[in-house]
Every structure is written in C-alpha cells, then in structure tokens.
Amino acid sequence: MAEPRDTVVLAYSGGLDTSCILVWLKEQGYTVIAFLANIGQKEDFDAARKKALALGAEKVYIQDVCREFVEEFIWPAVQANALYEDRYLLGTALARPCIARRLVLVAKEQGARYIAHGATGKGNDQVRFELSCYALCPSIKVIAPWRMPEFYQRFPGRRELMEYAQKHGIPVPVTPKAPWSMDENLMHISYEAGILENPKNRAPLDLYTKTCDPTTSPDIPDELEIEFEKGVPVKVTNTKNGVTHRSALELFMYLNDIAGKHGVGRIDIVENRFVGMKSRGIYETPAGTILYHAHLDIEAFTMDREVRKIKQGLSLKFSELVYNGFWYSPECEFLQHCIARSQEAVAGTVRVSVFKGQVYVLGRESPHSLYNEELVR
C-alpha cells in the first residue's frame, strides 16, 4: 500500500471497471468516496452502496438527479431541437454535465481535491466529465486511470481486470457479459463496442431494452396531445384514455413508456467523436424522439421565418458544444440564453400519433400562431 494521499471522489457505477478502480485508488493511498447518480438507469442502488463500502469506500453518496436532468438539461435541448450530425439526440452528452455538477458538489462538501472517473481514453465521456468539472471547480484535479500508463499497462484487457477482481474479492458478474457496452439514463440508452464495432453487422434483435420491436408493437396507435409553453412541454394527454401528466419528470417518463411500447426512438449511426475518430453507436431515445417532432412542429407554427433561420444555426452550434462537453462554457451559456429568448412565443398544443416506430403529427393549435387561414383560402 502506498503512502496516504488526499481524498478522491470517484464517479462510481457499481460495475467491474469502477469497482477495480476503487480498489486500485486505495492501493495508491487515496481515501475514496464513491458517488453514484441515479439518472434513470436500471440499477440496484442499495447493492451498489454495499458493494462500494465492502471494497473500502470511506463513504458512498447516491443522489437522485432525475428531475433536474429533465428540467435543466433535457428541456433546453428540446427548446433547441438539439441534434448532433442530424440524427443523435444527445442522451449521454446531456447526462454527463448533470452528473459532473453533483460530483463536484460532493467533492467540495467533503474537501476533496481530486475526482476520478472510469471513462476510457478513446471516448467522449472523459472530455465531458473533465471539462464540466474544471469549469465548475478550476482547482479540482482529475484522475483518469484509463489514461495512466501504470493502470492501462497493468490492465490491458478484461482478463486482467477479472483476475484483479478475484484477487481482491471484488464480485465478478456471474452472468455472461453482453458482447457490447451499454450506458443508460432516463433519456436514452446507448450500445457500442464489441460485436457492434463492425459497422456492417446488424444489431441483434435482443439488443434493445427501452423499445419494443416496431414490427410486433401494438396494431392500434396512441394519440397524444402535447402542450408547450415557451418551447417547454408542460402537459401531455392521451386522447384515447384521458391519462394526463403535468410535472416534468412524470410527463417525460410517460412519453418514454408510450414511445417504448410502439418501438419509437431507435437509430443506428456512425458519428464523429470529439477525440478525432468515427464510432458506431446504436441508441434508443423514446420520449426524446416524440418531443423532437412535436416541438419542431409547434415552433414552425409560431416562429417568424427569419428568426427561425438564425435559431437553426444556433441550435446546430449548441448541439456541437453539448456533444463535445462544453455545457458549462460561456459560449454554450450564451447560446442557451439566445435560444430561450427565441422560445417566448412557442406555445400551443400538438397532436401526434405514435405507431409502429413512427411519430406522426396530426394537428396543432396555438394562441401565437402565425398561420393565417384566410390568406390560404
């Protein structure tokens, strides 16, 4: 064991990688505080807490950030019609600054000088976590084991991690690991790596977990009325059964359920990572897909043509900044203010049909409509 060092707050998931990192950090002499955000993923949080404590974490913080994730991160993206490279709705990119904010708060409360994460050196998440943490607390130090030679040379593959886990009493998954990696939050789930690295390979049918197969989804559509105020959804009503939701979190979760039932929100893309490489990603973004189409429609109905042209350019830049991890940058903050200003008259109700993997706009109405029915007769 190394000489005692300072305290580090680890972004902990409960999985093999961050569990091994927790023990490794202790080997290096750090006092480890584990932080796990409940951001809507399917997780046994009580088991994760017990596991982290058993592995030697000094403390474990598990915090529910679902509501703030929707209200402070997803809603601005909906207002922006945020879309990276024309297809990706930014589910992971929006979650990282939300998690990082709480991570930094815990570090400040505990007087920790360091934070650590388990993101790899090839992905976007290392950038998103670190830029967010440095923006929120410039004095913080980041430990990124997967970029440190003493760590990645010791663990060049999963086999070495498994051996280390067995040696140190870290519980090893008994079920076979899926031949791809997954990351889930309330907005979406992503799948990449493993057998998906060959972009020619079709994704296995059993890969998807948030949405049903559109070909076997219900033969009767759900019709929804989604009400917006200042570009933000404030109410959803199912016209078939009268179910209504108004709170941001409940509304979003309900749309996830409806879209998932009908197989809405699946995409399979190759994207450009910030770190300079292309990657194949498969995403399920059920509620986000419904809201993208509904908001796009009410915005076109209520916004001046020339303002909308400018706003589309701002949205493109906003999406790029969010994807690349610059949520807390001054330029991203400026863009959010501009986009929010453009949404002041974006209010009204859009009626959509959700059916067999698709979202169909059926109609719209607004007190701020710029449509003149008399002129088109």
CORDAGI-V280147 format. One record per backbone hydrogen bond with DSSP energy under -1.0 kcal/mol. CO is the residue of the C=O (numbers start at 1). NH is the residue of the N-H. Records with the same first field share a line. If there is no record, write none. Layout:
CO: NH, NH
//
This chain:
6: 31
7: 114
8: 33
9: 116
10: 12, 35
15: 19
16: 20
17: 21
18: 22
19: 23
20: 24
21: 25
22: 26
23: 27
24: 28
25: 30
26: 29
27: 2
29: 5
31: 8
32: 58
33: 10
34: 61
35: 12
36: 63
37: 39
38: 65
39: 186
43: 45
44: 48
45: 49
46: 50
47: 51
48: 52
49: 53
50: 54
51: 55
52: 57
53: 56
59: 34
61: 36
63: 38
65: 69
66: 70
67: 71
68: 72
69: 73, 74
70: 75
73: 77
74: 78
75: 79
76: 80
77: 82
78: 81
84: 87, 88
88: 84
90: 94
91: 95
92: 96
95: 99
96: 100
97: 101
98: 102
99: 103
100: 104
101: 105
102: 106
103: 107
104: 108
105: 109
106: 110
107: 112
113: 141
114: 9
115: 143
116: 11
124: 128
125: 129
126: 130
127: 131
128: 132
129: 133
130: 134
131: 135
132: 136
133: 137
137: 140
141: 115
143: 117
144: 147
145: 148
148: 151, 152
149: 153
151: 155
157: 161
158: 162
159: 163
160: 164
161: 165
162: 166
163: 167
164: 168
165: 170
178: 180
179: 195
181: 192
183: 190
188: 185
189: 284
190: 183
191: 282
192: 181
193: 196
194: 197
198: 201
204: 207
213: 216
222: 354
223: 239
224: 352
225: 237
226: 350
227: 234, 235
228: 348
229: 232
232: 229
235: 227
236: 245
237: 225
238: 242
243: 238
245: 236
247: 251
248: 252
249: 253
250: 254
251: 255
252: 256
253: 257
254: 258
255: 259
256: 260
257: 261
258: 262
259: 264
260: 212, 263
262: 357
265: 285
267: 283
269: 281
271: 279
273: 276
277: 273
279: 271
281: 269
282: 191
283: 267
284: 189
285: 289
286: 290
287: 291
288: 292
289: 293
290: 294
291: 295
292: 296
293: 297
294: 298
295: 299
296: 300
297: 301
298: 302
299: 303
301: 370
304: 308
305: 309
306: 310
307: 311
308: 312
309: 313
310: 314
311: 315
312: 316
313: 317
314: 318
315: 319
316: 320
317: 321
318: 322
319: 323
320: 324
321: 326
322: 325
326: 329
329: 333
330: 334
331: 335
332: 336
333: 337
334: 338
335: 339
336: 340
337: 341
338: 342
341: 344
343: 346
345: 347
346: 231
348: 228
349: 365
350: 226
351: 362, 363
352: 224
353: 360
354: 222
355: 358
358: 355
360: 353
363: 351
365: 349
366: 369
//
